[in-house]
Amino acid sequence: MGETVARNKKAYHDYEILDSYEAGMVLRGSEVKAIRQGRVNLKDSFVKIIKGEAFLLNAHISNLETTHSHFRPEERRDRKLLLHNKEIAKLFEKTSKDGLSIVPTSMYFNHKNFVKIKIALARGKKLHDKRQDLKTRTANREAQTAMKNHFYK
């Protein structure tokens, strides 16, 4: 994995991640430049399979000021994801039968400077699961600071 441009922290909070995939994305030229500058928000985005093709919906890629107004793509447009047919069939089966969701977790440039997006098959967390995760995270953080303070006094 190369240089990470955007992370979807909300996905890890709201979902239990089961399986992850790497996908390419169909983009326009100005969008690649905007992604390179980090003008991406994956917070409320999700992946949907429509007619045997995977699409990233509701992802926000801001336009650059230097982009000509005629060539400016819509910021929240549907973007096609590039996956193998077997992967798409597997994802479709899991989402339709098991009621799972597909969420993007991060966006990055690979070693050949192609924009890649890591998507995950996820199950929604209940409120008590979120609270439990928060408790364990807080306890771990407190333990780390106690250890740090103990050894560096």
Phi, psi and omega in degrees: 000140184263221184283115181283130182259318183216144176237150177250085182294329181296329179297319180289333179281319186270341187230155170263115185281125183257315185209144181234153182225154174253133181226149171274172181223143175271116184231164172263162186303315182291334179291323179297318178296319179295320178295319179301327178274000176082024182269055184234141175225117181258009191307307184255017185274161179206167181247137178229143179259117183238119179052043177078012177232144180267136179232140174268119183249145172069015174278137185255117173242110184291150176279151174276154178292332183280350180287134179295140185298332179289327184260011182282114178284158178296138187291327181251030183291160177285131181243130182286136177260144182257105179229161175288151181302323179297319180294317179297317180297318179295316179296317180297317179297314181295320182287323182281320182279309189268353179071030179273166179246159174244119182234145174281138180253327178202161178231136184206169174259130178277185184295342177262013179065031171265143177283125178238152178232134177265119179248154184227144171276124189222154176245134182296140179272149172277166183299319182292331175293319179296318179297318180297317177299318179297319179297313181294321179296316179296317179297318178296319179296316179296321178296319179298314180293324178295317178297318181296314181293325181293317184277337185253027176265000000 
